[in-house]
Amino acid sequence: MKILVLGGTGFLGPEVVNPLLSAGHTVTLFNRGRTNPTLFPNLEKLVGDRGSDLTSLEGRSWDAVIDVHASLPNWVKRSADALKGRCRQYVFVSTISVFPDYSKAGMNEDAMRFEAPEELDNDLKLSNESYGPMKTRCEDIVNDRFGAGATIVRPGLIVGPGDATDRFAWWPVRIDRGGDVLVPKPMEGEVQFIDVRDLGEFIARTVIDGHAGTFNATGPDSPLSMAEFLYGCRAITRSPVKFVWADEQWLLENGVQPFAHMPLWAPGEAMIGFMRIDCSKARSMGLTCRPLAETARDALLWTRERPADYRWRTGLDAATEKQLIEAWRAKQG
Ligand SMILES: NC(=O)c1ccc[n+]([C@@H]2O[C@H](COP(=O)([O-])OP(=O)(O)OC[C@H]3O[C@@H](n4cnc5c(N)ncnc54)[C@H](OP(=O)(O)O)[C@@H]3O)[C@@H](O)[C@H]2O)c1
């Protein structure tokens, strides 16, 4: 098959391109030629800009298009209009952030999404607040233009080697440092994330196998508790580690911020569904997730390539963590 990948050279894109190439398909990339320009030297590269210049797509057709990176409805409207009638399938990478309400566990593909008015097409400013509504509007545009040829993939947190957000790697790295590690109760709280390589493989599969429709796509394959996650990360290091489990309310009262200080920790009734998204539909279509140990080890190794003075975007600094552990232990008596 001939496949056009819009983007393709950042974090997720290469993990979509590689399985397509391994399966013998012909891939063309479309981007500005700025991000990792030496990647994929043997592929056809079309240069343009999603916001202003799609001329290199003119007169061309493909079996399928994979739109990896877009969040602005304006971008998706332009590319969908330009490619309508010139590809059988248009795959759009969306997000579970299209759901405004995480108070219920087990949300499937039909759960309520944000309101996404057409006026969003004129808005070119992306923010934490506009991301969910904008992705929702992008989904609507793709479904409207491609109907039975539309595929929407909604990842949860994407992690693994190359993830610059530090929303996963913090834990294997912190645990590898050893000593007393402050961790959030409850031990049975669930966590979800997807290794970028498993997600890329699934997205490629939607094209190779021709799956249309909408798919929530996060992992792991079966429920994983916070304790299983943390002990799973501990299993990849020989450092002596003791977990210090603190109550979630106490952590919040003492200034520990979910995700910012403790990645993958989403406390409170309002967030109960955030890490319990139903992905059974994608799994029935071939989504599989590698073992936690592999993702944790590879994320840890990848962080070692960073400069020594790298400033983490998440996590507690060592002094604050130590103080908090002392305070928690003092409270326990
Ligand atoms: N990170 C998460 O946890 C998470 C969770 C859920 C969903 N998602 C979604 O997952 C996707 C991740 O995408 P990614 O960034 O890793 O994709 P990617 O395709 O690997 O990298 C971004 C690509 O977009 C191209 N690009 C950027 N600006 C462009 C422009 N103006 N015109 C043309 N091309 C442009 C870049 O190349 P040039 O710079 O050379 O143009 C690059 O090839 C996003 O859709 C995101 O919303 C992420």
Ligand as a Chemical Component Dictionary entry (heavy atoms), coordinates in Angstrom:
data_LIG
# 
_chem_comp.id                   LIG 
_chem_comp.type                 NON-POLYMER 
_chem_comp.pdbx_formal_charge   0 
_chem_comp.three_letter_code    LIG 
# 
loop_
_chem_comp_atom.comp_id 
_chem_comp_atom.atom_id 
_chem_comp_atom.alt_atom_id 
_chem_comp_atom.type_symbol 
_chem_comp_atom.charge 
_chem_comp_atom.model_Cartn_x 
_chem_comp_atom.model_Cartn_y 
_chem_comp_atom.model_Cartn_z 
_chem_comp_atom.pdbx_ordinal 
LIG N1  N1  N 0  2.050  12.654 24.508 1  
LIG C1  C1  C 0  0.945  12.076 24.969 2  
LIG O1  O1  O 0  0.906  11.532 26.076 3  
LIG C2  C2  C 0  -0.300 12.066 24.102 4  
LIG C3  C3  C 0  -1.466 11.516 24.624 5  
LIG C4  C4  C 0  -2.587 11.405 23.793 6  
LIG C5  C5  C 0  -2.519 11.851 22.465 7  
LIG N2  N2  N 1  -1.370 12.403 21.992 8  
LIG C6  C6  C 0  -1.310 12.797 20.585 9  
LIG O2  O2  O 0  -0.266 12.020 19.995 10 
LIG C7  C7  C 0  0.296  12.730 18.889 11 
LIG C8  C8  C 0  1.796  12.783 19.075 12 
LIG O3  O3  O 0  2.354  13.300 17.940 13 
LIG P1  P1  P 0  3.931  13.555 17.767 14 
LIG O4  O4  O 0  4.197  14.991 18.040 15 
LIG O5  O5  O -1 4.704  12.541 18.512 16 
LIG O6  O6  O 0  3.972  13.327 16.186 17 
LIG P2  P2  P 0  5.171  13.138 15.167 18 
LIG O7  O7  O 0  4.515  13.025 13.827 19 
LIG O8  O8  O 0  6.124  12.097 15.566 20 
LIG O9  O9  O 0  5.974  14.533 15.264 21 
LIG C9  C9  C 0  5.409  15.788 14.918 22 
LIG C10 C10 C 0  5.539  16.013 13.399 23 
LIG O10 O10 O 0  4.768  17.115 12.983 24 
LIG C11 C11 C 0  5.545  17.880 12.057 25 
LIG N3  N3  N 0  5.057  19.254 12.094 26 
LIG C12 C12 C 0  5.065  20.096 13.166 27 
LIG N4  N4  N 0  4.548  21.281 12.812 28 
LIG C13 C13 C 0  4.204  21.183 11.489 29 
LIG C14 C14 C 0  3.626  22.070 10.560 30 
LIG N5  N5  N 0  3.277  23.334 10.888 31 
LIG N6  N6  N 0  3.412  21.635 9.288  32 
LIG C15 C15 C 0  3.762  20.366 8.922  33 
LIG N7  N7  N 0  4.305  19.476 9.772  34 
LIG C16 C16 C 0  4.525  19.878 11.036 35 
LIG C17 C17 C 0  6.977  17.715 12.553 36 
LIG O11 O11 O 0  7.928  17.924 11.546 37 
LIG P3  P3  P 0  8.526  19.408 11.231 38 
LIG O12 O12 O 0  8.824  20.063 12.539 39 
LIG O13 O13 O 0  9.740  19.099 10.422 40 
LIG O14 O14 O 0  7.458  20.112 10.465 41 
LIG C18 C18 C 0  6.966  16.244 12.955 42 
LIG O15 O15 O 0  7.218  15.414 11.832 43 
LIG C19 C19 C 0  -0.385 14.089 18.880 44 
LIG O16 O16 O 0  -1.472 14.055 17.973 45 
LIG C20 C20 C 0  -0.935 14.237 20.307 46 
LIG O17 O17 O 0  -2.052 15.088 20.384 47 
LIG C21 C21 C 0  -0.262 12.547 22.782 48 
# 
loop_
_chem_comp_bond.comp_id 
_chem_comp_bond.atom_id_1 
_chem_comp_bond.atom_id_2 
_chem_comp_bond.value_order 
_chem_comp_bond.pdbx_ordinal 
LIG N1  C1  SING 1  
LIG C1  O1  DOUB 2  
LIG C1  C2  SING 3  
LIG C2  C3  SING 4  
LIG C2  C21 DOUB 5  
LIG C3  C4  DOUB 6  
LIG C4  C5  SING 7  
LIG C5  N2  DOUB 8  
LIG N2  C6  SING 9  
LIG N2  C21 SING 10 
LIG C6  O2  SING 11 
LIG C6  C20 SING 12 
LIG O2  C7  SING 13 
LIG C7  C8  SING 14 
LIG C7  C19 SING 15 
LIG C8  O3  SING 16 
LIG O3  P1  SING 17 
LIG P1  O4  DOUB 18 
LIG P1  O5  SING 19 
LIG P1  O6  SING 20 
LIG O6  P2  SING 21 
LIG P2  O7  DOUB 22 
LIG P2  O8  SING 23 
LIG P2  O9  SING 24 
LIG O9  C9  SING 25 
LIG C9  C10 SING 26 
LIG C10 O10 SING 27 
LIG C10 C18 SING 28 
LIG O10 C11 SING 29 
LIG C11 N3  SING 30 
LIG C11 C17 SING 31 
LIG N3  C12 SING 32 
LIG N3  C16 SING 33 
LIG C12 N4  DOUB 34 
LIG N4  C13 SING 35 
LIG C13 C14 SING 36 
LIG C13 C16 DOUB 37 
LIG C14 N5  SING 38 
LIG C14 N6  DOUB 39 
LIG N6  C15 SING 40 
LIG C15 N7  DOUB 41 
LIG N7  C16 SING 42 
LIG C17 O11 SING 43 
LIG C17 C18 SING 44 
LIG O11 P3  SING 45 
LIG P3  O12 DOUB 46 
LIG P3  O13 SING 47 
LIG P3  O14 SING 48 
LIG C18 O15 SING 49 
LIG C19 O16 SING 50 
LIG C19 C20 SING 51 
LIG C20 O17 SING 52 
# 
